Amino acid sequence: PGVVVHPTYKNTSGTLLNAVLWRVRDRAGTQPGILTRLDKDTSGLVVIALAPEVHAVMQKDVAAARTCKQYLAVVSGSPEPPQGQIALALARDPADRRRVIVTSDGAACITRYEVISTDGTHSTVRCELVTGRTHQIRVHLAARGWPIVGDRVYAEPDARIPRQALHAWRVTLPHPSTREPLEFEAPVPDDMRALASL
């Protein structure tokens, strides 16, 4: 968390892609491409292809729903029902392009969720992206009345965590060449573990 994935006009250096480019600087012909990006204050896995042709195959797998991305979130409240899916169309907020809002004329979006644990006040929720829109999980959960703890855009800051309690936990995908199923998991960071029993 705290690292921007792609360079932007505000963040020209110090991004994840800058770090990867430095890391592979001596590998001739390497052209890294980010497959799964994260918001700056979300922790967890990012998948990066090191060649354009590999990136293209992996993008096709994402489009064909052969890739599965699961997140863990600590939310306020206790989602009811404890398992289901949220299907709400999303679009950029015309009043503030940095925000995303639920709107009937937005892009179709689906998030599957399941409560893993709850104490009635806060719950740990596993989320699976069916579609992958900007801020999708954050907006979907907030729209249902279960905002992510610490989310400064769609909820309230929380003194216990300096960011939204959202973690890109697990990615499963076919190997781009062999098609063997691959699964990767990122350990839950300490700041989220301190909020709930993870």
Disulfide bonds with the S-S distance in Angstrom:
none
